[in-house]
């Protein structure tokens, strides 16, 4: 006979301020199923769990209901408490009286009544719960990191140093990501490439890291410990095994009109090119949209002069499926296209550029070789206005969120500007300066106090090009309450951080959640910032939300430690909450197999009949087959008809 | 004016998106009517239309089913199966005399706590306006 122990948590005041916990216990302790009922301030604490253990020992309860927070938060905690006393961990159920009751209900009487209902319902439900045994499946101890920016590189290096194999996947021709494009980094002004390229080379030379560039994920199957990831390598038209990276092809290629992505479109490059001098690997790629040989079957100069005979014009995309145990998503961000801001010229004005373009303009590897000249006429700009929050904190035009990094990189830009043009004057239009990192605030003060940059508090209304080639920036200074304008030679827009264009497609392939903006959602905003809701898939870097370099590196390392912890085990525990077929009730219609997303249902002989059979290793426990089965022959452990209908029926 | 009892709602939510969305409504302290009762299922594809009918028989005034947004299903396609089944169930509801608006099917993601609270409040309002004879009649028929 089921004898249920009921434990109602106060959660400090989180529950107790709205729900009369004592009344809940008093009302429910006389239910026939209940063998023990108790309240406690914090059920998740050690003494709280001890209460459960003691009740299992002393009061011989064999089912447990904990009324506390969401089961998404603490169900595993209480499952462990049961297991430590030898009770099957699947014999506990949680009533969610915090997130779904005390926190959303104003009236204490209503909240108390709702809590009583919710707990009573779980008491009725838990009686129907069956003991289940965890399923153990083997684990592939190789990881894949999607995205070769600084977060992905760090994650790959840490996993590789932990002596596990990693595939580092990058869709562009080189790893390095956004950081490779930066000139200097805040708040120390150390050269970005100088600190990044050693890591890129280390990743390339590490025996445990396999770098796959020009490659994208096309399909993801399986589950934690046993993912099957289909990768497509794009056609690059260059044999990476033969190429020696001499670069003579990009010198001789006559088609020099391809917008240079690495330089944020400020200049053009050849149709065959190594993306940037420090690229890893330093192998060129042909852009088929521009190559005359591929388009019109003319030219072919590169193939003629290549000393290694590495050019392959009939290259085609190749797909390959790899087996991995864990996935780290580190796909990074893109800079918003400021074209929606027509009042700022909507990209019509050549000298109104984005933050990343400014970065390339001052970089020694940039289109001007590090000399700051404005794009339109090569004049050295003596007055520059830096406009912050373009697309950030502006729900009406673009995004409600703060892009987080722009305050700091704008302060950095003003300093770089002063270092390039000592007699120039920089202005910053800002809403608030947000500089919460270590030595960040000091860095901004330095820009204002030592470099003499003028910070004007207010949003820029309009930018107009004047006859004399200058740009009149209409803004305001709210600190003195006055509309002002500045005639600038160049304007730099701190354009918002956005998720990659295909972020949602990848999320759907991986089965991970994303928010309204397209950033990937972590499993818990505070306590599980690395994990996704899907076991074995972790997040690193700006794909999860705007982030600076230090935080991206931290998250890369954190994701790697999660993967290494996972790989420390030899087998993987898989939830036993899967579906099973009762062959005596199955009519063999196999409709269930049509709705199964995992091809987990097969046909088998049962006496003279054919019936459906579910492969336990493949079933993920969604229950689509259960709802489809006309004969009610399929049961989903943990979410059986008995359990769900009991919840529906027993709710007042 | 006649004082109506607050409508009672059963919300059947998938574990990955909508149940997490309901949790987020709590974490963000977005209040909604206290008469909402949530049942967790692994996926909206697990929802058998019988569950919905059972809820009406048990005296619920409205049933809400919510899963992940199209394309976002944790199990790939479960929410599409749910959508089709619910479309058929809606016609059956109408046939047995329950106003089809008493069933609400929606998508709520794990990041949409506010939407969950709003949907609950709006659905409650809608059910208040619907309170008429059809539900009592239909319920009697279903129960026999």
Boltz contact constraints between the chains, C-beta under 6 A:
constraints:
  - contact:
      token1: [A, 70]
      token2: [B, 23]
      max_distance: 6.0
  - contact:
      token1: [A, 99]
      token2: [B, 23]
      max_distance: 6.0
  - contact:
      token1: [A, 99]
      token2: [B, 26]
      max_distance: 6.0
  - contact:
      token1: [A, 100]
      token2: [B, 22]
      max_distance: 6.0
  - contact:
      token1: [A, 100]
      token2: [B, 26]
      max_distance: 6.0
  - contact:
      token1: [A, 100]
      token2: [B, 38]
      max_distance: 6.0
  - contact:
      token1: [A, 103]
      token2: [B, 26]
      max_distance: 6.0
  - contact:
      token1: [A, 103]
      token2: [B, 29]
      max_distance: 6.0
  - contact:
      token1: [A, 104]
      token2: [B, 25]
      max_distance: 6.0
  - contact:
      token1: [A, 104]
      token2: [B, 26]
      max_distance: 6.0
  - contact:
      token1: [A, 104]
      token2: [B, 31]
      max_distance: 6.0
  - contact:
      token1: [A, 104]
      token2: [B, 32]
      max_distance: 6.0
  - contact:
      token1: [A, 105]
      token2: [B, 34]
      max_distance: 6.0
  - contact:
      token1: [A, 106]
      token2: [B, 31]
      max_distance: 6.0
  - contact:
      token1: [A, 110]
      token2: [B, 34]
      max_distance: 6.0
  - contact:
      token1: [A, 114]
      token2: [B, 34]
      max_distance: 6.0
  - contact:
      token1: [A, 508]
      token2: [B, 71]
      max_distance: 6.0
  - contact:
      token1: [A, 511]
      token2: [B, 74]
      max_distance: 6.0
  - contact:
      token1: [A, 513]
      token2: [B, 110]
      max_distance: 6.0
  - contact:
      token1: [A, 515]
      token2: [B, 111]
      max_distance: 6.0
  - contact:
      token1: [A, 521]
      token2: [B, 110]
      max_distance: 6.0
  - contact:
      token1: [A, 521]
      token2: [B, 111]
      max_distance: 6.0
  - contact:
      token1: [A, 533]
      token2: [B, 16]
      max_distance: 6.0
  - contact:
      token1: [A, 595]
      token2: [B, 81]
      max_distance: 6.0
  - contact:
      token1: [A, 597]
      token2: [B, 75]
      max_distance: 6.0
  - contact:
      token1: [A, 597]
      token2: [B, 76]
      max_distance: 6.0
  - contact:
      token1: [A, 597]
      token2: [B, 77]
      max_distance: 6.0
  - contact:
      token1: [A, 621]
      token2: [B, 42]
      max_distance: 6.0
  - contact:
      token1: [A, 622]
      token2: [B, 42]
      max_distance: 6.0
  - contact:
      token1: [A, 622]
      token2: [B, 43]
      max_distance: 6.0
  - contact:
      token1: [A, 622]
      token2: [B, 45]
      max_distance: 6.0
  - contact:
      token1: [A, 622]
      token2: [B, 75]
      max_distance: 6.0
  - contact:
      token1: [A, 622]
      token2: [B, 78]
      max_distance: 6.0
  - contact:
      token1: [A, 623]
      token2: [B, 42]
      max_distance: 6.0
  - contact:
      token1: [A, 623]
      token2: [B, 43]
      max_distance: 6.0
  - contact:
      token1: [A, 623]
      token2: [B, 46]
      max_distance: 6.0
  - contact:
      token1: [A, 624]
      token2: [B, 45]
      max_distance: 6.0
  - contact:
      token1: [A, 624]
      token2: [B, 78]
      max_distance: 6.0
  - contact:
      token1: [A, 624]
      token2: [B, 81]
      max_distance: 6.0
  - contact:
      token1: [A, 627]
      token2: [B, 46]
      max_distance: 6.0
  - contact:
      token1: [A, 627]
      token2: [B, 48]
      max_distance: 6.0
  - contact:
      token1: [A, 639]
      token2: [B, 41]
      max_distance: 6.0
  - contact:
      token1: [A, 639]
      token2: [B, 42]
      max_distance: 6.0
  - contact:
      token1: [A, 647]
      token2: [B, 39]
      max_distance: 6.0
  - contact:
      token1: [A, 648]
      token2: [B, 54]
      max_distance: 6.0
  - contact:
      token1: [A, 648]
      token2: [B, 55]
      max_distance: 6.0
  - contact:
      token1: [A, 649]
      token2: [B, 58]
      max_distance: 6.0
  - contact:
      token1: [A, 651]
      token2: [B, 37]
      max_distance: 6.0
